[in-house]
């Protein structure tokens, strides 16, 4: 992988590492394209279960988004939010990683596939997911999961389903 494809996003992400140059070199030399970075310095990560996180990420993407990680093995979606958010986050079912935790982060140009990858790659300007927008998107995703199937008006009138 070449750092020239997404140099700003790469440098922005690597800046969270204790040694950003070593982080960038590791990304370039590691076949998996993964690095371990500390949360709580540049950003925190809020981890939602996949069935809630994926629709929330899709909604956020339509609204301008921010960086979102997917971990298919754990079926979780991680939203990069401003540092300090993890300390204040109280939503049930969402795990927060802040200061003192480390996150497996893929190279910003790593294609989706097995293992951690970006649903929405980092912006070169370092824009993060807005925690208030994320909370609303998660509520929306939860509401759609719980909503029972409601037949349309024709079904209530006894119209056949195959018309």
C-alpha positions as a Markdown table, in Angstrom:
| # | Residue | x | y | z |
|---|---|---|---|---|
| 1 | Unk | 0.0 | 0.0 | 0.0 |
| 2 | Unk | 1.2 | 3.4 | -0.8 |
| 3 | Unk | 0.9 | 6.4 | 1.5 |
| 4 | Unk | 0.3 | 8.6 | -1.5 |
| 5 | Unk | -3.2 | 7.3 | -2.0 |
| 6 | Unk | -4.6 | 8.9 | 1.2 |
| 7 | Unk | -1.6 | 10.8 | 2.6 |
| 8 | Unk | -3.6 | 13.3 | 4.8 |
| 9 | Unk | -5.8 | 10.6 | 6.3 |
| 10 | Unk | -2.8 | 8.4 | 6.9 |
| 11 | Unk | -0.9 | 11.1 | 8.6 |
| 12 | Unk | -3.9 | 12.2 | 10.6 |
| 13 | Unk | -4.5 | 8.7 | 11.9 |
| 14 | Unk | -0.8 | 8.0 | 12.6 |
| 15 | Unk | -0.6 | 11.2 | 14.6 |
| 16 | Unk | -2.5 | 9.3 | 17.4 |
| 17 | Unk | 0.4 | 6.9 | 17.7 |
| 18 | Unk | 3.2 | 7.4 | 20.2 |
| 19 | Unk | 5.6 | 7.3 | 17.2 |
| 20 | Unk | 3.7 | 8.4 | 14.1 |
| 21 | Unk | 6.6 | 7.6 | 11.7 |
| 22 | Unk | 6.9 | 4.1 | 13.1 |
| 23 | Unk | 3.2 | 3.6 | 12.7 |
| 24 | Unk | 3.2 | 4.7 | 9.1 |
| 25 | Unk | 6.1 | 2.4 | 8.3 |
| 26 | Unk | 4.3 | -0.5 | 10.1 |
| 27 | Unk | 1.2 | 0.1 | 8.0 |
| 28 | Unk | 3.3 | 0.0 | 4.8 |
| 29 | Unk | 5.2 | -3.1 | 5.7 |
| 30 | Unk | 2.5 | -5.2 | 7.4 |
| 31 | Unk | 0.6 | -7.4 | 5.0 |
| 32 | Unk | -2.6 | -7.1 | 7.1 |
| 33 | Unk | -2.4 | -3.3 | 6.9 |
| 34 | Unk | -3.4 | -3.0 | 10.6 |
| 35 | Unk | -1.9 | -0.9 | 13.4 |
| 36 | Unk | -2.6 | -0.7 | 17.1 |
| 37 | Unk | -3.4 | 2.9 | 18.1 |
| 38 | Unk | -4.3 | 4.5 | 21.4 |
| 39 | Unk | -7.8 | 5.9 | 21.8 |
| 40 | Unk | -8.3 | 9.0 | 23.9 |
| 41 | Unk | -5.6 | 11.1 | 22.3 |
| 42 | Unk | -7.0 | 12.3 | 19.0 |
| 43 | Unk | -10.3 | 10.5 | 19.2 |
| 44 | Unk | -12.4 | 7.9 | 21.1 |
| 45 | Unk | -14.3 | 5.0 | 19.7 |
| 46 | Unk | -17.9 | 4.0 | 20.4 |
| 47 | Unk | -18.5 | 0.4 | 19.5 |
| 48 | Unk | -22.1 | -0.6 | 18.6 |
| 49 | Unk | -23.3 | -4.1 | 17.7 |
| 50 | Unk | -23.4 | -4.6 | 14.0 |
| 51 | Unk | -27.2 | -4.8 | 13.6 |
| 52 | Unk | -27.5 | -1.3 | 15.0 |
| 53 | Unk | -24.1 | 0.1 | 13.9 |
| 54 | Unk | -24.4 | -0.6 | 10.2 |
| 55 | Unk | -27.7 | 1.2 | 9.7 |
| 56 | Unk | -26.6 | 4.1 | 11.9 |
| 57 | Unk | -23.4 | 4.4 | 9.9 |
| 58 | Unk | -25.3 | 4.4 | 6.6 |
| 59 | Unk | -27.5 | 7.2 | 8.0 |
| 60 | Unk | -24.5 | 9.2 | 9.2 |
| 61 | Unk | -22.8 | 8.8 | 5.8 |
| 62 | Unk | -25.7 | 10.4 | 4.1 |
| 63 | Unk | -25.4 | 13.3 | 6.6 |
| 64 | Unk | -21.7 | 13.9 | 6.1 |
| 65 | Unk | -20.5 | 11.2 | 8.4 |
| 66 | Unk | -17.1 | 10.7 | 9.8 |
| 67 | Unk | -14.7 | 7.7 | 10.2 |
| 68 | Unk | -16.4 | 4.4 | 10.9 |
| 69 | Unk | -14.7 | 1.1 | 11.4 |
| 70 | Unk | -16.2 | -2.4 | 10.9 |
| 71 | Unk | -15.0 | -5.5 | 12.7 |
| 72 | Unk | -16.8 | -8.4 | 11.0 |
| 73 | Unk | -15.3 | -11.0 | 13.3 |
| 74 | Unk | -16.8 | -9.3 | 16.4 |
| 75 | Unk | -19.8 | -8.0 | 14.4 |
| 76 | Unk | -19.3 | -4.5 | 15.7 |
| 77 | Unk | -19.1 | -1.0 | 14.2 |
| 78 | Unk | -16.8 | 1.6 | 15.7 |
| 79 | Unk | -17.4 | 5.3 | 15.4 |
| 80 | Unk | -14.5 | 7.7 | 15.8 |
| 81 | Unk | -15.7 | 10.5 | 18.0 |
| 82 | Unk | -14.0 | 13.4 | 19.7 |
| 83 | Unk | -11.6 | 12.5 | 22.5 |
| 84 | Unk | -13.4 | 12.6 | 25.9 |
| 85 | Unk | -16.7 | 11.3 | 24.6 |
| 86 | Unk | -16.0 | 7.8 | 26.0 |
| 87 | Unk | -16.0 | 9.3 | 29.5 |
| 88 | Unk | -19.5 | 10.8 | 29.1 |
| 89 | Unk | -21.2 | 8.2 | 26.9 |
| 90 | Unk | -24.0 | 6.4 | 28.7 |
| 91 | Unk | -26.0 | 4.6 | 26.0 |
| 92 | Unk | -26.9 | 1.0 | 26.8 |
| 93 | Unk | -25.3 | -1.6 | 24.5 |
| 94 | Unk | -22.6 | 0.7 | 23.2 |
| 95 | Unk | -19.0 | 0.1 | 24.4 |
| 96 | Unk | -16.7 | 3.1 | 24.7 |
| 97 | Unk | -13.0 | 3.1 | 24.2 |
| 98 | Unk | -11.1 | 6.2 | 25.4 |
| 99 | Unk | -7.9 | 7.0 | 27.2 |
| 100 | Unk | -6.0 | 3.9 | 28.3 |
| 101 | Unk | -7.4 | 1.7 | 25.5 |
| 102 | Unk | -5.9 | 0.6 | 22.2 |
| 103 | Unk | -7.7 | 0.0 | 18.9 |
| 104 | Unk | -6.8 | -2.1 | 15.9 |
| 105 | Unk | -7.0 | 0.5 | 13.0 |
| 106 | Unk | -6.7 | -0.4 | 9.3 |
| 107 | Unk | -4.6 | 1.6 | 6.9 |
| 108 | Unk | -7.0 | 4.3 | 5.5 |
| 109 | Unk | -6.7 | 2.8 | 2.0 |
| 110 | Unk | -7.2 | -0.8 | 3.1 |
| 111 | Unk | -10.1 | -2.3 | 1.1 |
| 112 | Unk | -13.0 | -3.9 | 2.9 |
| 113 | Unk | -12.6 | -7.6 | 3.4 |
| 114 | Unk | -11.9 | -10.0 | 6.2 |
| 115 | Unk | -10.9 | -8.4 | 9.5 |
| 116 | Unk | -11.2 | -4.7 | 10.5 |
| 117 | Unk | -11.9 | -2.3 | 7.7 |
| 118 | Unk | -13.4 | 1.2 | 7.1 |
| 119 | Unk | -17.1 | 1.5 | 6.4 |
| 120 | Unk | -16.4 | 5.3 | 6.1 |
| 121 | Unk | -12.7 | 6.1 | 5.9 |
| 122 | Unk | -11.2 | 9.0 | 7.8 |
| 123 | Unk | -11.5 | 12.4 | 6.2 |
| 124 | Unk | -8.2 | 14.1 | 5.4 |
| 125 | Unk | -9.3 | 17.1 | 7.5 |
| 126 | Unk | -9.7 | 14.9 | 10.6 |
| 127 | Unk | -13.5 | 15.3 | 10.9 |
| 128 | Unk | -15.0 | 13.0 | 13.5 |
| 129 | Unk | -18.5 | 11.6 | 14.0 |
| 130 | Unk | -20.7 | 14.0 | 15.9 |
| 131 | Unk | -21.8 | 12.1 | 19.1 |
| 132 | Unk | -25.2 | 13.8 | 19.1 |
| 133 | Unk | -25.8 | 12.7 | 15.5 |
| 134 | Unk | -24.6 | 9.2 | 16.4 |
| 135 | Unk | -27.0 | 9.0 | 19.3 |
| 136 | Unk | -29.9 | 9.9 | 17.1 |
| 137 | Unk | -28.8 | 7.5 | 14.3 |
| 138 | Unk | -28.5 | 4.7 | 16.8 |
| 139 | Unk | -32.0 | 5.5 | 18.2 |
| 140 | Unk | -33.3 | 5.5 | 14.6 |
| 141 | Unk | -31.7 | 2.1 | 13.9 |
| 142 | Unk | -33.1 | 0.7 | 17.1 |
| 143 | Unk | -36.6 | 1.9 | 16.4 |
| 144 | Unk | -36.5 | 0.3 | 12.9 |
| 145 | Unk | -35.4 | -3.0 | 14.4 |
| 146 | Unk | -38.2 | -3.0 | 16.9 |
| 147 | Unk | -41.0 | -1.8 | 14.6 |
| 148 | Unk | -43.4 | -4.6 | 13.9 |
| 149 | Unk | -44.4 | -5.3 | 10.3 |
| 150 | Unk | -47.5 | -3.3 | 9.7 |
| 151 | Unk | -49.7 | -4.3 | 6.8 |
| 152 | Unk | -50.7 | -1.6 | 4.4 |
| 153 | Unk | -54.2 | -0.3 | 4.1 |
| 154 | Unk | -55.1 | -2.8 | 1.4 |
| 155 | Unk | -54.3 | -5.8 | 3.7 |
| 156 | Unk | -56.6 | -4.4 | 6.3 |
| 157 | Unk | -59.4 | -4.2 | 3.7 |
| 158 | Unk | -58.9 | -7.9 | 2.8 |
| 159 | Unk | -57.2 | -7.3 | -0.5 |
| 160 | Unk | -55.1 | -10.2 | -1.7 |
| 161 | Unk | -51.4 | -9.9 | -1.1 |
| 162 | Unk | -50.5 | -10.8 | -4.7 |
| 163 | Unk | -52.2 | -7.9 | -6.5 |
